[in-house]
Amino acid sequence: MEFSAGGRLEVRVTTADVGKRVSVRQLDEDAPKGERFSDTVGVLTSWDDGVLVITRRTGERVRIAASSLVAGKVVPAARARRRGPAASYKELARVAARGWQPVERERLGEWELRAASGFTRRANSVLPVGDPGLPLDEALAYIRSWYAARGLPAYLQLATGAEGTHEPLCAELERRGWTREVTAELWMGSLAPVADHDLPGGVVLSRVADEAWLSRYQRKGMSEVALAVLGSGPSVWFATVPGPAGAPPAAIGRCVVDGRWAGFSAVEVDPSRRRQGLATAVMTALARQALDEGASAGWLQVETDNVGARTLYAAMGFGAHHAYHHYREPDAPGAGTGGPADESYRSP
């Protein structure tokens, strides 16, 4: 990693660069020979008492003694993507929010408070895209009161790893005792390569999540609120690969078409039918429908430990845009909402 035009190592990062994306190299004199230098890239979220805190793309926070730095620089803004769709964090955050809507919402400046009787963290958390219009502590107090009135713990959905994401706000919440619970990633890619896969017969598309579709969905005992969230979005489609008579479907999926974007979620496959191309068939059918409605780009959310899903979507041309995390208020009653189903699919 070069830190200067002439290849000479220089520390060109100062306390004035807090909030900027940086790349630094530090020396660990206690490490084995040949492993004494390590590099860290991320947002410089603080520099206090001789210690830097850098938040990586994944949301991990790294503490580095300033005295150990041997090189450092501010990283220029990312270049526009040359292949596939390009989008800002704000655009993707708003598109994703329209594809999974709460039943109740309120604006706090440019932040949106969302509630849906506890069905998934995404529908029961604050989406902070911009300024709340209040000092942070006042905003957080209002948020906690708003969710407490609904019998819910307060969550904020924050992102890291792209231009305009929330690394400094993550650090501020952690200083105040908020706990990061779930980390996932938002991936995006072009629709055409997905739609180009062979599509065997048997994938049925519908505008509603019927009883058969719900019988495969990983959440059971669906309430009216949950059904409203599932059916929310500009143009919603549900895909089903029927199973044997009387059995749940072999595979399901959901897609929300919104202008140039198509958002995929709830892609689930019968465990006994995995690795038979059913998830690909569901994605292909939904992608073709989205293309017919004028979409050209796709997005989806996947948990960081879901190796099977990540392999599938990477093969389709999707790649990570940013990570996102749900931060829970200190001393919140109960474990909170959501769980694995929050991130829409774990078993394609």
Residue, then its C-alpha position, 0 to 999 in steps of 0.5 A: m500500500e503506497f502512502s505517497a507518490g514517491g513511495r515514502l511512508e508519511v503520516r498525513v492524517t491529523t485530528a482535523d480528519v475525524g469523520k473522513r475515510v482514511s488508510v493507516r499503517q501501524l507498527d506492532e513491535d511485539a508481533p513476530k518478524g514479518e508481521r509487525f505492520s498492519d493496515t486499517v482502512g475505514v472512517l476515522t471516528s475519533w482521535d482522543d488522548g493519543v488513540l485513534v478509533i477507525t470504523r471499518r466497512t463492516g462496522e468493526r471499530v479498531r483502536i490504534a495508538a497514534s504513537s504506533l502510526v508509521a503511515g496514514k492518508v485520507v482516502p479519496a471519495a470512491r470512483a463511480r462504478r464502471r460496471g453494473p448500477a451505481a447508487s448513493y447510500k441515501e438512494l438505496a436506503r430510501v428504496a429499501a425502506r419503500g420495499w419494507q414499510p411499517v404500519e406507523r411512521e413519524r418524521l423527526g427532521e430527516w429521520e424516520l421513526r417506524a413501527a409495526s408491532g414488533f415485526t422485524r427490526r427494519a419495520n421497527s427502527v429509526l432510519p436516520v438519513g440526514d439530520p434529526g433537527l435536534p441535538l443528538d441526546e434530545a433526538l435519542a430521548y424522543i426516540r426512546s419515548w416514542y417506542a416505549a409508548r408502543g411497547l417496543p425497544a428503540y432501535l436505529q438502523l445505521a450503515t457503514g462502508a459507503e460514502g455518506t454512511h453512519e460511522p460517526l453516529c455509530a461511535e456516538l451511540e456506542r459511547r452512550g451504551w447502545t448495543r449493535e445486534v444484527t449486521a447484514e449487507l445490502w448488495m446490488g447488481s444488474l437485473a439482466p444477468v439474473a433474468d438470463h438464466d434458464l427458467p424451468g416451468g413451475v414458478v408461479l407469480s402472484r400479487v398476494a402471499d397466499e396460505a401456501w406461500l406463507s407455509r414456507y415463509q420462515r415466520k409462522g403465525m403471521s398477524e395482519v400487521a405482518l401481512a401488511v408489511l409483506g405486501s407493502g411497496p410500489s409493485v410487489w410480487f410473490a414467487t412460488v415453486p409448488g411442492p408435492a400435493g398437500a406440502p408447503p412449496a419447494a421454494i418461495g421469493r418476494c420482489v418489490v419493483d420501484g422505478r429502476w430498482a427491484g428488491f429481492s427478499a424472502v427467498e427460501v427453499d425446502p432444506s431437502r430441495r437445496r442445490q437443485g437450482l430452485a432459488t435461481a429459478v425464483m430469482t430469474a422469474l422475479a427478475r424477468q417480471a421486474l424487467d418487464e416493468g422497466a427496472s434495470a437494477g436489483w438489490l437485496q439484503v443478506e446476513t454476513d454469515n449466510v455463506g450459501a446465499r452470498t455464493l448464490y448472489a455473487a454468482m448472479g453478479f450482485g456485490a456488497h454496497h454497504a453494511y447495515h446494523h441495528y443498534r438497540e437502546p441501553d437497558a431495553p426491556g426484552a431481547g427486541t424484535g426480529g431475528p434472522a428473518d429480519e434479513s429476509y432470507r437465510s436458506p436459498 
